[in-house]
Amino acid sequence: MLSLRTLSALILTLVIVGCGSGGAGLPEGETGTVSGIVKLDGKPVAQGTGITFMRDSDGAIASGVCDSGGGYVLKMKGGLSIVAGTYRVAVTAPNPTAGMSPEQAMELAAANKLPKESDNAIPERYRNLTESTIIFEVKPTSNSFDLEMVSQ
């Protein structure tokens, strides 16, 4: 019969081996990079606007955050390499409480002074990743993907 100490060591070893690089790395395949500019009605979207790519074949996700000029660089699993493939694209408005402490957000909400998401409203057809009709093919090279959205 195994002692408690031996059993604990065995479980710890299994956890460490099970949490190795197998599940933490990128999905299999060639990789590229993706960057671009996102605009709404001809103007760059607000800083903090999110852009998300979801690969059709396996649901792998790459995402980025737009700067003040609407520019973004995608990241996947923390790195700039994006696995090649066909991706659906969605865009989301900035989080109005980004950069605030929970206390600051609560104070603004209580005073009804919280910034509104609608100040940078992204039309619904661009926000839903699973139903998105925006498709982009990431190739194993440097990719540029500029997205021009329209309100109407």
PLY file of the C-alpha trace (Angstrom):
ply
format ascii 1.0
element vertex 152
property float x
property float y
property float z
element edge 151
property int vertex1
property int vertex2
end_header
0.00 0.00 0.00
1.27 3.47 -0.87
2.07 5.90 1.90
0.39 9.30 1.94
3.74 10.93 1.10
4.32 8.65 -1.91
0.75 9.13 -3.12
1.09 12.92 -2.81
4.35 12.88 -4.78
2.76 10.71 -7.48
-0.23 13.05 -7.82
2.05 16.11 -7.96
4.13 14.46 -10.70
1.02 13.66 -12.72
-0.25 17.23 -12.37
3.09 18.70 -13.47
3.35 16.36 -16.47
-0.31 16.91 -17.35
0.14 20.70 -17.26
3.17 20.65 -19.54
3.48 22.40 -22.88
1.07 20.03 -24.64
-2.04 22.11 -23.94
-0.36 25.48 -23.41
1.23 25.97 -26.83
-0.21 27.02 -30.14
-2.37 24.65 -32.14
-0.47 22.67 -34.79
0.37 24.28 -38.11
2.26 27.02 -39.87
2.03 30.50 -38.39
1.93 34.11 -39.51
1.31 37.51 -37.99
-1.77 39.72 -38.35
-2.12 43.48 -37.94
-4.33 46.17 -39.38
-6.64 49.10 -38.77
-10.31 49.00 -37.75
-12.60 51.85 -38.80
-16.27 52.63 -38.29
-17.87 54.95 -40.83
-14.44 55.94 -42.13
-13.01 56.91 -38.73
-10.65 54.85 -36.53
-12.47 53.09 -33.71
-11.83 54.20 -30.14
-8.75 53.12 -28.26
-9.46 49.90 -26.38
-11.80 48.46 -29.02
-11.29 44.70 -29.17
-10.86 42.57 -32.29
-11.15 38.79 -32.08
-10.42 36.10 -34.68
-11.83 32.56 -34.20
-10.54 29.77 -36.43
-13.36 27.81 -38.07
-11.65 24.43 -37.90
-11.05 24.24 -34.14
-12.23 27.43 -32.42
-8.68 28.69 -31.76
-8.80 32.35 -30.71
-6.49 35.27 -31.50
-7.24 38.76 -30.27
-5.97 42.30 -30.15
-6.83 45.73 -28.79
-6.98 48.82 -30.98
-4.85 51.86 -30.29
-6.03 55.47 -30.71
-5.60 55.24 -34.49
-7.60 52.00 -34.76
-4.43 49.94 -35.26
-4.09 46.46 -33.76
-1.73 43.49 -33.66
-3.23 40.06 -32.98
-1.89 37.76 -30.30
-2.51 34.06 -29.76
-1.59 32.36 -26.49
0.38 35.49 -25.53
2.58 35.55 -28.64
2.44 37.26 -32.02
2.39 34.00 -34.03
-1.08 33.18 -35.34
-1.78 29.70 -36.71
-2.71 29.84 -40.41
-6.31 29.13 -41.35
-9.74 30.60 -41.96
-11.02 32.85 -39.18
-14.29 34.60 -38.34
-13.79 38.16 -37.09
-15.68 40.16 -34.45
-15.19 43.65 -33.01
-16.31 44.80 -29.55
-16.55 48.25 -28.00
-14.03 49.17 -25.31
-14.88 48.25 -21.75
-16.04 51.54 -20.20
-14.41 50.62 -16.88
-11.04 49.49 -18.30
-8.21 50.92 -16.25
-10.45 51.77 -13.29
-10.36 50.18 -9.88
-13.60 48.47 -8.80
-14.09 51.30 -6.31
-13.78 53.99 -9.02
-16.23 52.13 -11.27
-18.74 51.80 -8.41
-18.46 55.51 -7.56
-19.04 56.54 -11.19
-21.91 54.08 -11.55
-23.55 55.35 -8.34
-23.27 58.94 -9.62
-24.60 57.83 -13.04
-21.39 59.10 -14.66
-20.03 55.82 -15.98
-18.87 56.15 -19.61
-21.39 54.57 -21.95
-20.50 51.75 -24.32
-22.80 53.41 -26.82
-20.28 56.27 -27.13
-18.45 53.86 -29.46
-21.30 51.56 -30.44
-20.20 48.72 -32.67
-23.18 47.49 -34.73
-24.45 44.07 -33.63
-23.56 42.38 -36.93
-19.85 42.98 -36.15
-19.95 41.90 -32.49
-21.17 38.29 -32.66
-18.18 36.03 -33.28
-20.09 32.80 -33.89
-22.43 34.41 -36.44
-19.93 36.77 -38.04
-19.85 36.91 -41.82
-16.44 38.63 -41.77
-13.94 35.99 -42.83
-10.16 36.35 -43.07
-7.64 33.81 -44.28
-4.45 33.96 -42.18
-1.51 32.85 -44.32
1.89 31.68 -42.98
3.44 35.11 -43.57
2.89 38.71 -42.47
-0.83 39.48 -42.94
-2.54 42.86 -43.01
-6.29 43.01 -42.39
-7.99 46.41 -42.38
-11.66 46.34 -41.46
-14.02 49.08 -42.64
-17.32 48.85 -40.74
-20.43 50.89 -41.48
-23.21 51.83 -39.04
-26.05 51.35 -41.48
0 1
1 2
2 3
3 4
4 5
5 6
6 7
7 8
8 9
9 10
10 11
11 12
12 13
13 14
14 15
15 16
16 17
17 18
18 19
19 20
20 21
21 22
22 23
23 24
24 25
25 26
26 27
27 28
28 29
29 30
30 31
31 32
32 33
33 34
34 35
35 36
36 37
37 38
38 39
39 40
40 41
41 42
42 43
43 44
44 45
45 46
46 47
47 48
48 49
49 50
50 51
51 52
52 53
53 54
54 55
55 56
56 57
57 58
58 59
59 60
60 61
61 62
62 63
63 64
64 65
65 66
66 67
67 68
68 69
69 70
70 71
71 72
72 73
73 74
74 75
75 76
76 77
77 78
78 79
79 80
80 81
81 82
82 83
83 84
84 85
85 86
86 87
87 88
88 89
89 90
90 91
91 92
92 93
93 94
94 95
95 96
96 97
97 98
98 99
99 100
100 101
101 102
102 103
103 104
104 105
105 106
106 107
107 108
108 109
109 110
110 111
111 112
112 113
113 114
114 115
115 116
116 117
117 118
118 119
119 120
120 121
121 122
122 123
123 124
124 125
125 126
126 127
127 128
128 129
129 130
130 131
131 132
132 133
133 134
134 135
135 136
136 137
137 138
138 139
139 140
140 141
141 142
142 143
143 144
144 145
145 146
146 147
147 148
148 149
149 150
150 151
